[in-house]
Amino acid sequence: MKKLLVAGFAGLYLVTGAGATTFPYFENFGGFNPLGSDVDGQGGWSINYKTADYDQYSVVGSFYGHAIALGGAAQTMPTIGTTVSLSHSYVGGIGGLKMQFDYLIADSDSGYDPTLNNRDKFGVSLTVGGTELLGIVFSPKIPNPTDPTSDTVAYWDASYTSAYGTGELNMRFVKNGVYTFSLECAPANAGASTSFVLEVSSSNPIDPHQIDGATLTGLNPNTLSNEVNINWSNSPAQAFGSNYIIVDNLAMLPEPSSSMMVCLAGIGLAVRRRRA
């Protein structure tokens, strides 16, 4: 089946030393094999948490071809609250970042009890040297708090965390359908702060398009992030069902002005060589 959205960027994949990826970066996971194998160690991706018997928390899954699945694909769930991060190194300024990917959250609904906090969280984060610059978290919410058993569609809200600010993104979406996650960071003003806009869209008629944003005061837009993480935070011992996220068509691109500068630099080099 045809890949969605950003497959046209596949030819722009650039890699530099030590496995770090520079802008622009694209991965559709088509070369990750075989289905059901561990994502860890493939295509420069690594996972932060493995059990003694090497249960797979990230696997190559089927999603319009190949994709990655992170979460309850493990044979044995962790017995304590654990954040599992699937990570890839790259080099890029957070103030010029555009990130986009397709995703689908799979979840079991029956018997949900909010007092147990027993539905998992998912998200994406940008880090440098292990320090989180920006994290977007999808947290489960209850459409009808007075009757938790009515939660048959598993809503999630989005929030952000950072050393430079924390807040809600006033966004709600349901699990049904394929979503597009789109994050754009840019300089907010001359005062060395960064604004970001998060857009979540879907073909689902309940919530076809949602968008929100915030400003991280004090985060210099020239700050380099060196790792992108896709996160799964499972519930404690009473973990709820087989919860996992499937991700496909990941693209990390520079802002248009940066792209233009790269193109102009390449043109200038070609002209210089011709003149020589």
N, C-alpha and C positions, 0 to 999 in steps of 0.2 A: 504494500500500500504506500502511496506517496507520502513522503515526509512533509511536515507542516512548517510553515512560517519562514524559517531563516536558513533553509538548506542552501540557498544561494551564496552564503558566506563561506562555504566549505573550502573554497580555494584560497582563503585568506589566512589559513592556519599557519602561525609562525612559532617556532620554538628556539629558545636560546639555551645556553649552557646550564648545567645542573638541573635539567628538567623543568626549568621555569618557563612559563608561557607568556609571551608579550601580547599586547593588543595588536591586531584583533585576534580572537580565539574562537573557534567553533568546534563543537563535538556533537555528532549525532549517534555515537556509540555503535555505529554499524560494524566496526571492526572488533568489537568486544565479543569473545566467544569462549566456550559455547553457551547457549542458553542455560541458565541455572548455575553457571560458574560464579566465582567470587569476583566482584568488581575490583577489589583491592589488588594493586599491582598491575592493572591494565591501564594503558593510556596515560600514565602519570598520576593516577588516582590512588589514594591511600586511605585507610580507615583507622580511627584512633582506638577502637575497642574490639578486642577479640576474647572469647572465652577460652578456657583451657583446652576444650575439645574442638576448638576452631569452628564454632557455629557460624554460619554465614548471616551477617546482618545486612550485607549489600550484595545483590545478585544481578546478573544480566537477565533482564526480563523482556517480554514481548509487548511492544507498544508502538504500533505503526512500523513494525520492523524490530530493531533492537532498541533497548533503553536501559536505564538502571533503576532498580528497586531498592529502597532503603527502609528498613523497619522490621516488621514482624515476620519476615521471611525466615528468621532463624528457627532452628529446630527446637531450641530451648530458650525461652524468653529470660532476660535478666530478672533476678528476684528483688532487685532494688532499683530505685529511680536512676536511670542512666541516660546520658546524652551521647549518642553515637554520631560521629561526624565523618562524612565522606569528603575528603579534601583534595584540592588540586592547587599546586603552586602556580603563581603568575606574577608578573611585574606590571603595575599600572597605577596611575594617580587616581585616587578616589574621586577627585573633583572633575574628572573627565570620563567617568564610567557610564556605560550603558550595558545592562545585563538583561538577557531575556531567555526564558525556557518554557517549554510546555510541561504540564504536570497533571497528575491525577492522584487523588487521595482515596485509598481503599480503606473501608472501615466497617466494623460490625456494629449494629445499632441496638439489637434487642437487649432489654434488661439494663439499660444505662442508669447508673445511680450517681448523681453529681456529688454526693457526700463522700464517695470513694475516690474522686479525682481519677477516674479510671479510663480516660481516653487519652491517647498520646498526642504530643505536639510535634509540629514539623516547622522547618524554616530554613533560612539561608543566612550566612554571615560572611563578612569580610574582615580579615584579621591581618595584623602585621606583628611578627615576632611573638605570636601567641596571644596578643592583645586584640580584643574585638573592637573594631572601628564602628561597625554597624551590623546589627542583627535584626532580621525580620522574622517574627514568630507567628505561626498560625496556631491559635489556641481554641480548643473546643468550647462552644457556647450552647446554651439551652434555649431553644425558641420559646418554650413555655415553662418558666421556672416553677409555676404552681403545679405542673403535672409533668415531671421529668420523663415519665414513661411515654409521653407523646413525641419524644425526640426520635423521629424515624428517618430524618434526613441528615442529621449530623452537621450542624452549622459550625463554621469556624470564624473567628474574628482575627484581625491582624493587628500586631503592635510592633514597636521597635524598641530595641535596647542599645545603649551605647554609653561610653564614658562621658559623652558630650551631651547626653539628653535621653530621656525615655518618655514614651507616650503611646497613646492609642492612635490607630490609623482610621478609625470610624468606618470600618469595612467589614462586611459580613458576606460570606459565600457558603454554598452547600457543596457536598461532596460529588454530586452527580455531574458528569460531564468533564471534558478536558478543558483545563484552564491555561491561560498564558500569563506568566509572571513577567513583568517588565519593570525594571528598576533603573532610574536615571539620576545620577548625581552630578551636580554642577556647582561652581562657585556661587554663593548666595549674594555676596557683595564684596566691597574692598576690605572688609574687616576680617578677612581670613576665616570665613565660616563656609560650611557646605550645606546646600539644600538638596533634598532628594525627593523624588516623586515615585511612588509605587502605583502601578496600574495592574489590576487583575481583571481579565476579561474571559468570557466563556460564551459558548453557543447556548448555554442553558437559559431557557426563557425566564427563569426566576430571577436571575441576576446576570444579565448579559454583559454588563460593563460597570466597573467600579474603579475609582481612582482617588488617591489621597497623597499627601506629602507633608514634609516637615523640614525644619532647619536645625542643623547641628552646630550651634554657636561654639566657636573655639576650635573646631576641626578644620585645620588648614586644607584647602582643596588640593594643594600640591602633595599632601601626605600620600606616600606609596603604600598600597596594600600588597601583600605578597602571597595571599592564600584566599581562595573561595571555598566555603564549606556548605554542604547540604546536610542539615541536622535532623535527627529524630530523637526526641526525648520521650522515653517510654514511662508508663506509670509504674508505681511501686509493685509490690508482690501481687496485688489484685489486678494486674495488667488486664486490659479489656480487649479481648478479641485479637484478631490479626490485623493490626493497623500498619499501613506502610504507604509510602509515597513513591510514585513512578515519575521519573524525570527524563525528558528527551529534548533534543535540539537546543543545546545550551550555547549561547553566543555571548561573548564579552567584547564590546566594541568601544573605541574612543569616541569622544564627542566629535561632531562633524568638522569643527575647525582643526582638530588634531589629525583627523583623517586626511583633510585637504593638505596639511603641511607635509604629511608623509608622502602623498602623491606628488606634490610639487618638488620635494627633495629627490624623489626618484626620477622625475622628468629632468631636473637640473643635472643630476649625475649622468643621465644618458646623453644630454646635450654636450656636457663637458667631455665625455669620452669620445663623442663623434668629432668634436673640434680637435681633440688631441690626435 
